[in-house]
């Protein structure tokens, strides 16, 4: 198999790192190998120890190589949405030479993209992506590919995505130290929203919730554009810690209890089924009901969904026609859809890839990375070349400073104490009837929401 036809998506999560090897056959992606390794060196989706993360990446990719029987060299690496900022930008260049119009060529697309990047970006931030909305040729807009057209003036409207330099630096160094090249960096909500949703969902608007291990990422896509992202610093790890604390068992046992017996909605659990739990300090297992375990899980899941609901309310997000799509490892837990229906209006969908071997919501992001790369147009690739990050070659002292910077950046999350999320049955019933805001026309609410999304 020719390696040029192979795309490898690398999803670097807080609890696991996944490498999906995909073969692009006539525009259709076929997964030919998967590698998964436990994550180390990450905190809330951000790399804080480059060497440890590099080791975990090498383990995951090595397993994917073994499964696919391929030698992997380049990776499509997902970037978290932590501290992501987006803004509308505009660039314009003159095509005419000595008063004569001419055809637009590749270099002109590069030049107009560079013009859109003449923004005052703070020194601690860097460009992550630049996605064109439309090109205009001599005032005629709505053009997706202007090449070959005769023009005097070329304009481009786009969305500029920026993030902390620490995130992209540490990610790049970890991948390089693992022994691999970076084919492309892709912001994960862009990859998932543009490739896992159908055309109607992208056009009319959909909320995507990625229930990860270390954090939960919420994004909104509308009019085929990523309009909003919000990262909640809690995910599946917090559920595991709650089980460990309340049941007085080890984290390893708590994780197995969550995977084998967990429900996000306690009403779906069996109130009579008993589970043997190895409790610290006890010689014999202690029995807990499946319903009691579900109540512990549900309390934390309610906190996560409640914060997302409040955040969407704060930006006056209306009920979008595409509803809510939930991905990530946490989405596989029974009862997640039922619980989400108590907080979000419209259709709730749990997305899992349909291909054999990856039919699990946890593989959605890795597959989306490969799908995103396979569907890039020639114009997209030209713009990617314009914003391509140069290789970083630094002294050991500078390298150490970068790693320290990563630790400082995530320190605000690590200082937060994890307390088991508990609530009474009475408070649970109150939360199920979430108060609704005063109704407005859908069109006005939609316009008001998206007019304020770009800071």
C-alpha positions as CSV (number, residue, x, y, z in Angstrom):
1,X,0.0,0.0,0.0
2,X,1.3,3.5,-0.9
3,X,1.8,5.6,2.2
4,X,0.7,8.7,0.2
5,X,-2.8,7.2,0.3
6,X,-2.7,6.8,4.1
7,X,-3.9,9.3,6.6
8,X,-3.2,8.9,10.4
9,X,-5.3,10.9,12.8
10,X,-3.8,11.4,16.3
11,X,-6.3,12.3,19.1
12,X,-4.3,13.3,22.2
13,X,-6.7,13.0,25.0
14,X,-6.3,13.4,28.8
15,X,-7.0,9.8,29.5
16,X,-6.0,8.0,26.3
17,X,-4.1,8.7,23.0
18,X,-5.7,7.2,19.9
19,X,-4.0,6.8,16.5
20,X,-6.4,5.9,13.6
21,X,-4.8,4.7,10.3
22,X,-7.1,5.3,7.4
23,X,-6.7,4.4,3.7
24,X,-8.2,6.9,1.3
25,X,-9.7,4.8,-1.6
26,X,-11.4,6.9,-4.2
27,X,-12.5,9.6,-1.7
28,X,-13.7,7.0,0.8
29,X,-11.8,6.5,4.1
30,X,-11.3,2.9,5.4
31,X,-9.8,2.4,8.8
32,X,-7.1,-0.2,8.5
33,X,-5.5,0.1,12.0
34,X,-6.1,1.6,15.4
35,X,-3.7,2.1,18.3
36,X,-4.6,3.2,21.8
37,X,-2.3,4.0,24.8
38,X,-3.0,5.4,28.2
39,X,-2.2,9.1,28.4
40,X,0.6,10.5,30.6
41,X,1.9,14.0,30.8
42,X,-1.5,15.8,30.2
43,X,-3.7,17.9,32.3
44,X,-7.2,18.9,31.1
45,X,-6.3,18.2,27.5
46,X,-3.1,20.2,27.6
47,X,0.4,18.7,27.5
48,X,2.4,19.5,30.6
49,X,5.2,16.9,30.3
50,X,6.5,16.7,26.8
51,X,8.7,13.5,27.3
52,X,6.0,11.5,29.0
53,X,3.4,12.4,26.3
54,X,5.9,11.6,23.6
55,X,6.3,8.1,25.1
56,X,2.5,7.6,25.1
57,X,2.3,8.8,21.5
58,X,4.9,6.4,20.4
59,X,3.1,3.5,22.1
60,X,-0.2,4.4,20.4
61,X,1.3,4.8,17.0
62,X,3.3,1.7,17.3
63,X,0.2,-0.3,18.0
64,X,-1.5,1.3,15.0
65,X,1.5,0.3,12.8
66,X,1.2,-3.2,14.0
67,X,-2.5,-3.5,13.3
68,X,-2.3,-1.8,9.9
69,X,1.1,-3.5,8.9
70,X,2.3,0.0,7.8
71,X,5.2,2.2,8.6
72,X,3.8,5.5,9.8
73,X,5.8,8.7,9.4
74,X,3.4,11.6,9.4
75,X,0.4,12.4,11.7
76,X,-2.6,14.6,11.5
77,X,-2.6,16.0,15.0
78,X,-5.7,17.3,16.8
79,X,-5.4,20.5,18.9
80,X,-7.7,21.1,21.9
81,X,-10.0,24.1,22.0
82,X,-8.6,25.4,25.3
83,X,-8.3,29.2,25.2
84,X,-9.3,29.2,21.5
85,X,-10.2,32.6,20.1
86,X,-11.8,33.3,16.7
87,X,-12.3,36.5,14.8
88,X,-13.6,37.6,11.4
89,X,-10.8,38.9,9.1
90,X,-10.6,40.4,5.7
91,X,-7.8,40.8,3.2
92,X,-7.5,42.4,-0.2
93,X,-4.7,42.5,-2.9
94,X,-4.4,44.1,-6.4
95,X,-4.0,41.6,-9.2
96,X,-3.6,44.0,-12.1
97,X,-0.2,44.7,-13.5
98,X,0.4,48.0,-15.3
99,X,-3.3,48.5,-15.4
100,X,-4.1,45.2,-17.0
101,X,-6.1,42.5,-15.4
102,X,-4.9,38.9,-15.4
103,X,-5.8,35.4,-14.2
104,X,-5.6,34.6,-10.5
105,X,-3.0,32.0,-9.7
106,X,-1.9,30.0,-6.6
107,X,0.5,32.7,-5.4
108,X,-2.3,35.2,-5.4
109,X,-4.3,33.0,-3.0
110,X,-1.2,32.9,-0.8
111,X,-0.8,36.6,-0.9
112,X,-4.4,37.5,0.0
113,X,-4.3,35.0,2.8
114,X,-1.2,36.7,4.1
115,X,-3.0,40.0,4.0
116,X,-5.8,38.7,6.2
117,X,-3.1,37.7,8.8
118,X,-2.0,41.3,9.3
119,X,-3.8,41.4,12.7
120,X,-2.5,42.5,16.1
121,X,-2.0,39.1,17.6
122,X,-0.6,39.1,21.2
123,X,2.9,37.7,21.4
124,X,1.8,34.8,23.6
125,X,-0.7,33.6,21.0
126,X,-0.3,32.1,17.6
127,X,-2.3,31.4,14.5
128,X,-3.9,27.9,14.6
129,X,-6.0,28.0,11.5
130,X,-7.4,30.4,8.8
131,X,-10.6,29.2,7.1
132,X,-12.0,31.2,4.2
133,X,-15.7,32.1,4.2
134,X,-15.7,33.5,0.6
135,X,-13.5,35.2,-2.0
136,X,-14.6,38.3,-4.0
137,X,-13.3,39.0,-7.5
138,X,-13.7,42.7,-8.5
139,X,-16.6,43.0,-6.1
140,X,-18.4,39.7,-7.0
141,X,-18.6,37.6,-3.9
142,X,-19.6,34.1,-2.9
143,X,-16.7,32.5,-4.7
144,X,-15.0,29.4,-3.2
145,X,-12.1,29.1,-5.7
146,X,-11.0,32.2,-7.5
147,X,-8.1,30.7,-9.5
148,X,-8.4,31.0,-13.2
149,X,-10.7,34.0,-13.0
150,X,-9.6,37.3,-14.6
151,X,-9.4,40.0,-11.9
152,X,-8.1,43.4,-10.9
153,X,-8.8,43.1,-7.2
154,X,-9.0,39.9,-5.1
155,X,-10.5,39.8,-1.6
156,X,-10.9,37.1,1.0
157,X,-13.2,37.0,4.0
158,X,-12.2,34.3,6.6
159,X,-12.3,33.2,10.2
160,X,-9.0,33.4,12.1
161,X,-8.4,31.0,14.9
162,X,-5.7,31.7,17.4
163,X,-4.5,29.9,20.6
164,X,-1.7,29.9,23.2
165,X,1.8,29.3,21.7
166,X,2.4,26.9,24.6
167,X,-0.2,24.4,23.4
168,X,1.0,24.2,19.8
169,X,4.7,24.2,20.9
170,X,4.3,21.4,23.5
171,X,2.2,19.3,21.1
172,X,4.7,19.8,18.3
173,X,7.7,18.9,20.5
174,X,5.9,15.8,21.9
175,X,5.1,14.4,18.4
176,X,8.6,15.1,17.1
177,X,10.3,13.5,20.1
178,X,8.1,10.4,19.6
179,X,9.8,10.2,16.2
180,X,7.0,11.4,13.8
181,X,6.4,14.3,11.5
182,X,3.4,16.5,11.6
183,X,1.4,16.5,8.4
184,X,-1.1,19.0,9.7
185,X,-2.5,20.5,12.9
186,X,-6.3,20.6,13.1
187,X,-8.4,22.1,15.8
188,X,-10.6,19.2,17.0
189,X,-14.0,20.9,17.1
190,X,-13.4,22.0,13.5
191,X,-12.6,18.5,12.4
192,X,-15.5,16.9,14.2
193,X,-18.1,19.5,13.4
194,X,-17.2,19.7,9.7
195,X,-17.0,16.0,9.1
196,X,-19.3,14.1,11.6
197,X,-22.4,16.3,10.9
198,X,-24.4,16.1,7.7
199,X,-24.8,19.1,5.4
200,X,-28.1,20.2,7.0
201,X,-26.8,20.0,10.5
202,X,-23.8,22.2,9.5
203,X,-26.0,24.7,7.7
204,X,-28.9,25.2,10.1
205,X,-26.9,24.9,13.3
206,X,-25.9,22.1,15.7
207,X,-24.4,21.9,19.2
208,X,-21.6,19.3,19.6
209,X,-20.6,18.1,23.0
210,X,-17.3,16.1,23.3
211,X,-17.4,14.3,26.6
212,X,-13.7,13.6,27.1
213,X,-11.8,12.1,30.0
214,X,-10.2,15.3,31.3
215,X,-12.5,17.9,30.0
216,X,-15.8,18.5,28.1
217,X,-15.7,20.6,24.9
218,X,-18.9,22.3,23.6
219,X,-19.0,23.8,20.1
220,X,-21.6,25.4,17.8
221,X,-21.5,25.1,14.0
222,X,-23.8,27.2,11.9
223,X,-23.8,28.2,8.3
224,X,-20.9,25.8,7.8
225,X,-18.7,27.7,10.2
226,X,-17.5,27.0,13.7
227,X,-19.1,29.9,15.7
228,X,-18.4,29.1,19.3
229,X,-16.4,26.9,21.6
230,X,-16.5,26.4,25.4
231,X,-14.2,24.0,27.4
232,X,-15.5,22.8,30.8
233,X,-12.6,21.5,32.9
234,X,-14.4,18.4,34.0
235,X,-14.9,15.1,32.2
236,X,-14.9,11.3,32.8
237,X,-12.0,11.5,35.2
238,X,-14.1,13.4,37.7
239,X,-16.8,10.8,37.6
240,X,-14.2,8.1,38.3
241,X,-12.8,10.2,41.2
242,X,-16.3,10.6,42.7
243,X,-16.9,6.9,42.6
244,X,-13.5,6.3,44.2
245,X,-14.2,8.8,47.0
246,X,-17.8,7.9,47.8
247,X,-17.3,4.1,47.6
248,X,-13.9,4.3,49.2
249,X,-12.3,2.2,46.5
250,X,-9.2,2.6,44.3
251,X,-9.3,4.7,41.1
252,X,-8.6,1.6,39.1
253,X,-11.6,-0.2,40.6
254,X,-13.7,2.9,40.3
255,X,-13.0,3.1,36.5
256,X,-14.0,-0.5,36.1
257,X,-17.2,0.1,38.0
258,X,-18.0,3.0,35.8
259,X,-17.4,1.1,32.6
260,X,-19.1,-2.2,33.6
261,X,-22.0,-1.0,35.7
262,X,-22.3,2.7,35.3
263,X,-25.4,4.7,34.2
264,X,-25.6,8.5,33.7
265,X,-29.3,8.4,34.6
266,X,-30.1,6.5,37.9
267,X,-33.7,5.8,36.7
268,X,-32.3,3.3,34.2
269,X,-30.3,1.4,36.8
270,X,-31.5,-1.7,38.6
271,X,-32.3,-0.8,42.2
272,X,-32.0,-4.4,43.3
273,X,-28.9,-5.4,41.5
274,X,-25.9,-5.5,43.9
275,X,-22.2,-4.9,43.0
276,X,-19.3,-6.2,45.0
277,X,-16.8,-3.4,45.6
278,X,-13.3,-3.8,47.0
279,X,-13.2,-1.2,49.7
280,X,-10.0,0.2,51.1
281,X,-9.4,-1.2,54.6
282,X,-11.9,-4.1,54.2
283,X,-11.0,-7.7,53.9
284,X,-14.3,-8.6,52.2
285,X,-16.0,-6.8,49.3
286,X,-18.8,-4.4,50.2
287,X,-22.0,-4.5,48.3
288,X,-23.6,-1.4,46.7
289,X,-26.7,-1.3,44.5
290,X,-26.3,-0.4,40.8
291,X,-28.8,2.4,41.4
292,X,-26.5,3.9,44.2
293,X,-23.5,3.9,41.8
294,X,-25.7,5.6,39.1
295,X,-26.7,8.3,41.6
296,X,-23.0,9.1,42.2
297,X,-22.3,9.2,38.5
298,X,-25.5,11.2,37.7
299,X,-24.6,14.0,40.2
300,X,-21.3,14.8,38.4
301,X,-22.9,14.5,34.9
302,X,-25.6,16.9,35.9
303,X,-23.1,19.4,37.0
304,X,-21.3,19.3,33.6
305,X,-24.6,19.5,31.6
306,X,-25.9,22.3,33.8
307,X,-22.8,24.4,33.2
308,X,-23.0,23.8,29.5
309,X,-26.7,24.8,29.6
310,X,-26.0,28.0,31.5
311,X,-23.2,28.9,29.1
312,X,-25.4,28.4,26.1
313,X,-28.1,30.5,27.8
314,X,-25.6,33.3,28.5
315,X,-24.9,33.8,24.8
316,X,-28.6,33.5,24.0
317,X,-28.1,30.4,22.1
318,X,-31.5,29.3,20.6
319,X,-32.7,25.8,20.0
320,X,-30.8,25.0,16.9
321,X,-32.5,22.8,14.2
322,X,-29.6,20.3,14.3
323,X,-30.1,19.7,18.0
324,X,-27.2,18.3,20.1
325,X,-24.7,15.7,19.0
326,X,-22.6,14.0,21.7
327,X,-19.3,12.4,21.1
328,X,-16.2,11.3,23.2
329,X,-15.6,8.4,25.5
330,X,-18.1,9.6,28.0
331,X,-20.9,9.5,25.5
332,X,-20.8,5.7,25.5
333,X,-22.2,5.5,29.0
334,X,-25.8,4.3,29.2
335,X,-28.2,7.1,30.1
336,X,-26.2,10.0,28.8
337,X,-28.7,10.7,26.1
338,X,-31.7,10.5,28.5
339,X,-29.9,12.8,31.0
340,X,-29.0,15.3,28.2
341,X,-32.6,15.5,27.2
342,X,-33.4,17.1,30.5
343,X,-31.1,20.0,29.8
344,X,-31.1,20.6,26.0
345,X,-34.0,21.1,23.6
346,X,-34.3,19.4,20.3
347,X,-33.0,16.1,19.1
348,X,-30.1,14.5,21.1
349,X,-27.9,12.1,19.2
350,X,-25.0,10.0,20.3
351,X,-22.5,9.8,17.4
352,X,-20.3,6.7,17.0
353,X,-18.4,5.8,13.7
354,X,-20.0,3.0,11.7
355,X,-16.8,1.3,10.6
356,X,-15.9,-2.0,12.1
357,X,-13.6,-1.9,15.1
358,X,-14.3,1.8,16.0
359,X,-18.0,1.7,16.7
360,X,-17.5,3.8,19.8
361,X,-18.0,7.6,20.4
362,X,-14.4,7.7,21.7
363,X,-13.0,7.2,18.2
364,X,-15.1,10.0,16.6
365,X,-12.4,12.7,17.0
366,X,-9.5,10.6,15.6
367,X,-11.6,9.6,12.6
368,X,-12.7,13.2,12.0
369,X,-9.1,14.3,11.8
370,X,-8.4,11.9,8.9
371,X,-11.7,12.8,7.3
372,X,-10.9,16.6,7.5
373,X,-7.5,16.1,5.9
374,X,-8.9,13.9,3.1
375,X,-11.4,16.5,2.1
376,X,-9.2,19.6,2.0
377,X,-9.6,21.5,-1.3
378,X,-6.6,22.8,-3.2
379,X,-7.5,26.4,-2.0
380,X,-7.5,25.1,1.6
381,X,-4.1,23.5,1.2
382,X,-2.7,26.8,-0.3
383,X,-3.9,28.7,2.8
384,X,-2.5,26.0,5.1
385,X,0.9,26.6,3.5
386,X,0.6,30.3,4.3
387,X,0.0,29.7,8.0
388,X,2.2,26.7,8.3
389,X,4.1,26.7,11.6
390,X,8.0,26.5,11.1
391,X,9.9,23.7,12.9
392,X,10.9,24.7,16.4
393,X,14.6,24.1,17.2
394,X,15.6,25.4,20.6
395,X,18.2,25.0,23.2
396,X,17.6,22.7,26.2
397,X,17.2,25.8,28.4
398,X,14.5,27.3,26.2
399,X,12.8,23.9,26.0
400,X,12.6,23.7,29.7
401,X,11.1,27.2,29.8
402,X,8.4,26.1,27.4
403,X,7.5,23.0,29.5
404,X,7.3,25.2,32.6
405,X,5.0,27.6,30.7
406,X,2.7,24.7,29.9
407,X,2.5,23.8,33.6
408,X,1.7,27.4,34.5
409,X,-1.0,27.7,31.9
410,X,-3.0,24.7,33.2
411,X,-2.3,25.5,36.9
412,X,-5.5,27.4,37.2
413,X,-7.4,24.1,36.6
414,X,-5.2,21.9,38.7
415,X,-5.7,24.1,41.8
416,X,-9.4,23.3,41.7
417,X,-10.3,20.7,44.4
418,X,-12.3,17.8,43.2
419,X,-15.3,17.1,45.5
420,X,-17.9,14.4,44.9
421,X,-21.0,15.9,43.3
422,X,-23.9,14.9,45.4
423,X,-27.5,16.0,45.4
424,X,-30.8,14.9,47.0
425,X,-33.7,13.4,45.2
426,X,-35.6,16.6,45.8
427,X,-32.9,18.8,44.2
428,X,-32.7,16.3,41.3
429,X,-36.4,16.8,40.6
430,X,-36.0,20.6,40.7
431,X,-33.2,20.5,38.1
432,X,-35.2,18.3,35.7
433,X,-37.7,21.2,35.2
434,X,-35.1,23.7,33.9
435,X,-36.7,27.1,33.7
436,X,-37.1,28.4,30.1
437,X,-36.3,31.9,29.1
438,X,-38.9,34.3,27.6
439,X,-39.6,33.2,24.1
440,X,-38.5,35.3,21.1
441,X,-38.8,34.6,17.4
442,X,-36.2,32.0,16.3
443,X,-34.8,34.4,13.7
444,X,-34.1,37.2,16.2
445,X,-32.6,34.8,18.7
446,X,-30.3,33.2,16.1
447,X,-29.2,36.6,14.8
448,X,-28.6,38.0,18.3
449,X,-26.5,34.9,19.2
450,X,-24.1,34.9,16.3
451,X,-23.7,38.7,16.2
452,X,-21.9,38.4,19.6
453,X,-19.9,35.2,19.1
454,X,-16.8,36.9,17.7
455,X,-14.8,38.8,20.4
